[in-house]
Amino acid sequence: MNEMEKEFRSTACPEFEVFLEDHLAGNLAGEDAAKVSAHIQSCAGCRSALVDAAASVRLLSAVEPAAAPDPGFARVMTARIRAEMDRLAAEKSIWQPFVFLGWRFAATATLALALLLTYNATLEYRLQPGLASAVRQAEPRDMFSDPGTTPESRDQALMMMVVESSHGTHQD
């Protein structure tokens, strides 16, 4: 325990510390008042805590009392506390590690799938090296059976390809 913790730690006995402010304010009566008075006489720690409590009672008496909270205050605060407790319970749930591992597995599987697809695409490209160069070097006249008619637009080229591919397949 460091020095700061020692300084702020109360030296009063826990069973009497709760009564010190009430004893100073005169709110204790009967047997409780007699017990606290007798204990304060015999316990140095509680006498020291009583001096600290006296300072806090003086400070509290110097300020005006706060206004009473709204009627729904207790309900709202209870709901907030319950929501926070539920959130903390969910974080400490036994299933939380499994959820974490599930997300990790999903991310790893997605990455592996992307790598495999990329590898497959590059492998197919490498296995057919002449295909890319043939497509780049091909001239429009080499693609069509009638070299005299070169299409003027992309649409005409598509139409010519469709017509040529359907020759001889149509039977009446």
C-alpha positions, 0 to 999 in steps of 0.5 A, spaced: 500 500 500 503 506 497 503 513 502 497 516 498 492 510 499 494 510 507 493 517 507 486 516 504 484 510 508 479 511 514 482 509 521 475 508 524 472 502 525 467 500 520 461 498 525 462 505 528 464 510 522 457 510 519 454 513 525 459 519 526 456 524 521 449 522 525 453 523 532 455 530 530 449 532 527 445 530 533 441 525 530 443 519 534 438 517 540 438 512 545 443 506 545 446 508 539 448 514 541 451 511 548 455 506 544 458 511 539 460 516 545 463 510 549 467 508 543 469 514 541 472 515 548 476 509 547 478 509 540 483 514 537 482 512 530 474 513 530 476 520 534 481 522 528 475 520 523 470 524 527 474 530 526 474 529 519 467 528 519 466 534 523 469 538 517 464 534 512 458 536 516 460 543 516 461 544 509 455 540 508 451 545 512 454 551 508 451 549 502 443 549 500 440 543 500 439 540 493 432 540 490 428 533 490 429 529 484 424 528 478 419 523 480 421 519 474 429 519 477 429 513 480 425 509 475 430 512 470 436 510 474 434 503 475 433 502 468 440 505 466 443 501 472 440 494 469 442 496 462 449 497 464 449 490 469 446 487 463 452 489 458 457 487 463 454 480 464 454 479 456 461 481 456 463 476 461 458 471 458 461 464 457 460 464 450 464 471 449 470 467 447 466 463 442 463 469 439 470 472 438 473 465 435 467 465 430 468 472 428 476 470 427 474 464 423 470 468 419 475 473 417 480 468 416 476 464 411 474 470 407 481 472 407 483 465 405 478 464 399 480 471 396 487 469 396 485 462 393 481 466 387 486 470 386 491 465 385 486 461 381 485 467 376 493 468 375 494 461 374 489 460 369 492 466 365 499 463 366 497 457 363 494 460 357 500 465 355 498 465 348 491 467 349 492 474 351 497 476 346 493 472 340 487 477 343 491 483 343 494 482 336 488 479 332 485 484 327 478 485 326 478 482 319 481 475 322 475 475 327 469 474 321 469 470 315 467 475 310 473 479 310 470 484 306 465 487 311 469 490 317 464 492 322 463 500 323 461 499 331 461 494 336 454 493 336 455 491 328 460 486 330 456 483 335 450 482 330 455 479 325 458 474 331 451 472 332 449 471 325 455 467 324 455 462 330 447 461 328 449 459 321 447 452 320 444 451 327 437 453 325 432 447 322 425 448 319 
